[in-house]
Amino acid sequence: MTIRDLLHKHPDLFYRQDWYWGESFLDDPLPADCPKTVPTKVGNPGVPPEFITWYMTDVQPAVVMVWLYVLNPIASIWSHRLWTSTKDKHGQRIYVTDNGKGLEIHRHLHITDEFGVASW
């Protein structure tokens, strides 16, 4: 089972987006040892992903979080923006959240020196 499979089997559960269709993480397989229940707590609230010590957290890949959402889309946990261990092809961290129109799979733009304000 992959995110691509879940998107095709349950389109009514997802917020319609197209940015990720060319991303390889859509084809990551669901690990056999993944959790079978939806999480109930949010760790590291308000902390940007670049400041989280990832090896010390129970963070899951995006495919696991998407699969858990399909199992229980009404759980209150989905109102949070939940980091995953998955990154897109540009190295941007993926998070998931229910935005009221379905599960949104999105990426966090890591701010680098490429960003700035035009000045004269």
C-alpha angles and dihedrals in degrees: 000000000000136000088256089056092049093048090053096044097044108027091152091065096057135076106240112252134146106193093096102049092099094046119111093216088075087072098047107124122240107256116241092230098052122133115274097206133062115256117254103196136054117223126200094017113200095005116130112234094247089065097048118100095228098192089060097052134078092235116157132208117263092253090061094049092047091049091049089051090054089051093052115008094167097060112122092232090078092069086075126076101246122200119224130198089243124105129193124237090277094054094255115148116246121226133179132214139158105243094188092267097067138292112327117207106201143160131234115230108228105218113235136164087280088079123077147120123274112245137182 
